[in-house]
Amino acid sequence: MLSTGVVVFEFQYQKQQLTVNRELMLKLQDQIRENLNRADNCTKEKVHNFRNK
């Protein structure tokens, strides 16, 4: 049988992990969005340059 302290600690740990995972997901989303914008801008530049030639 688990003691109450262990159960509470486990719950706190899992809550903390959820917060950490959420933060990482948000950072990852921002990074992906940034990369997509950069790729989009790069593509637009290439199309623009191609039209100028």
Secondary structure, DSSP 8 states (H G I E B T S, - for coil): ---HHHHHHHHHHHHHHHHHHHHHHHHHHHHHHHHHHHHHHHHHHHHHHHHH-
